Amino acid sequence: MPGISRKVATALAVTASTALLATACTGQASSGASDDPSKDTTITFWHAWSAPNEVTGVKALIAGFEKVHPNIHVDVVGNMTDDKMNQALRAGGSKAPDVISSFTTNGVGKFCSSGALVDLNPLFKKAGIDPATTFPKAMSEYTQYEGDRCAVPLLGDAYGLYYNKTAFQKAGIAGPPKTWSEFEADAKKLTVPQGDTYKQLGFMPDYHGWETTTEHYMGQFGPTYFDTSGKSTVATDPAVADAMTLQKKLVDDLGGFQKLEKFRSGLGDEWGPKHPFQTGQVAMQLDGEWRLGMALDAKPDFEIGVAPLPVPDDKADQYGKGYITGTIAGIAATSKKQNAAWELVKYITTDTDAVVGFSNAIHNVPSTLEALKSPKLKYDPRFKTFLDIAANPHSTTSPASINGGVYLTTIQQLGYDYESGKVTDLKAGLKKAAAQIDTDIAQAK
């Protein structure tokens, strides 16, 4: 499983990276470096991983690169925050990174539009590598902004549904739900009341739950978020209203917001062994691939099942898809060794064995289509669900925007207000949210 630092960084992507990128990431245009990557040189690579198994995995990844490119030496600096990366990308200098790796996909729009990271499209073209056929569709999408591919996927996260097989059998449910109506029915059937609370809750639908964010839900509904002119579509795209309406109905059907929140406040946190799915207090859980290792380590007294998250009834033919995000890598525009830096980026993100080895080391989803089907992958059979979700062409992500994930924060806040009853007119709420999103983007340009 990935280190806690990785997921905390992802969870804080909107609040941290957006603000920092807006103030710090004013990168310069490409230096037009003409370094010779065949000559002896040293480049610097900054990354954010910090857990012991992750650090070991990075060391092995770099060792593999240096074996193939013995003349390029890599100084590795780990546990670097987006704040430090952004400051270094802006300042440049001999101690600044040539290559960075960030957990924050929400920052891609700002990275690209500010020129902090170089556009990799010419380098891919020169190397004869087609990103569209190399990376899963969603991963390819979240590493570019308005045609500028300033980042490249470096492993990923896929979201699916964990379920308590023992509880399913006890409730007489044959298998995981595939459509939203089945999901809703199962959530009710798996809920066991106990006084004014629950002995077992079928599913915690609240947006304050564990990974149950608006964008993770809406990924199954296929939202567009923006039109071709860059204007918000949250008020006009039926997928957004459908996702929020069905989530609110599930909240109400399972006891209402106040009752669910009271129950949630007494449950364990997301990262400890007392996570409510692992303790059996919640029978189904929307979560990423890292949860499997964490849940198994907790040694629950039930069998864990893994499946794709259900889809809306009218999209039943798309069952198997999910929401995708992940780590990104890029080359600093201030680097004077961009050709050598490209050799590193190309190796760690497109070399099948390198990607597979790194995936095996830190238990994240491989980020190339070839690596996803490599026989060298080592994983629990249940992990294949996430490999299939990552490779599914219907899987979705959140598009990059010039101000990072601010638009996601706006949508999430509406979700909080709607599920709690603070906002009762969803149509009006979405219209207001769309106007706010457009205003925020206009101010960021």
C-alpha positions, 0 to 999 in steps of 0.5 A: 500500500502507498504511504499515508503521506501520498494519500494525505497529499492527494486529499489536500490537493485542492487546498494546498496545491491550488493556493501554492501554484497560484502564488509560487508557480510562475515558471519561466519558459523553456530554457531551450537546453542543448545538453548532450545526454550521452555525456557524463552529467548529473541531474536532480530528481525531486519526489514526494514519496516517504514511506520505507517501501516507497523510498526503496522502490524509488531507489530501485527505479533510479538504479535501473535507469542508471544501469541503462544510462551509466553516464547520467547520474541522478541525485534523488531528493525525497519527501518533497512537498508541492510547496517546495517544488513550486518554489524551486520551479520558480527560482531555478538555480543549480540546486533546483530539480531537473525532474519533479514528481508530484501527487497532485494532478489538480496542479497540472493546469497551472503547471502547464499554463504557467510554463513551470514544466516543459511541454513534452509533446515534442519530446514524445514525437521525437522519441516516436512514442504516442501518448494516446496508445501508451497511457490509459485514456484518463491518465493521458487526459489528466497530464495535459492542459489545452494541448500542452502535455507538461506532465506524464503519468507515473503510476496511478490510483483507481477507485472501486468498491470494496465489499464484505462478502460475509455480510453479503452472504448473510443478507442473501446477496449473490454478488456485488451491485453493478447498477445504481439501483442494485447498489441502493437496494444492497445498501439498504439490505445490508444496513442493520439498525441498532437503537438510534444508530447502526450495528452495520451500515450498508454504505456511508454515502456522506461526502464527508466519508472516506473517499466519497467525494463528489468527483469520485461519485460523478466519475461513474456518471460521466460529467463533462465539467467544461464545454469547449470554450472552457465554461463550466457545465455543472448547471447544464450537464445532467450527469452532475444533477443525476449524481447529486440527486441519487447520492442525496436519495441514498443519504435519506433512505439510509436514515438521513444526514444527521443520523449518518453523521452521528454514526460517522463521528464515532467511527475510526479514521481513514488510515488506522486499523479501525477504518469502519470497513475493516471493522465490519461497521460499514459493509461497502466502501468506495476506495482506491487500490491501496485499501486492499493492502491496508484492509488485509493488514488489519486482518478482518474477520470477514472475506474482502471482495473487490469490484468496480463501482456501480454505474447509473442504470442507463449506463449499465453497458459501461460497468467496469469503469472507475475514477482515475488519478495518480502521480505525475512527473515533469521536467523543470523549464528552468533546467539546463539539462532537459535532454538528460532529464527527458531520458529519465522521465521517458524511462520511468514512465514508459519503460514497461519493466521499470513501470511494472517494477515500481508498481510491484514495489509500492502497490499502485496501479501501473500507468502504461497499457503494456505494464497493465497486462505484464505477466511480471506484475505481482499482486493479490488476484483481487487487485486485478479489478483496479488494473482493469478499471485503469485500462477501461476506456470509459474510466474518467478523471477530473480535467485540468484547469488553470487554477487547479482544483478550485472548481472541484472544491466549489462542487464539493461544497455544494454537495455538502450543502445539498446533502445536509439540507442547507441547499434545497433547490439543486438546480439553483445551487448548480447554477450558482456553482457554475457562475462561481467556477467561471468567475474563479477561472477568469480571475486566474487568467 
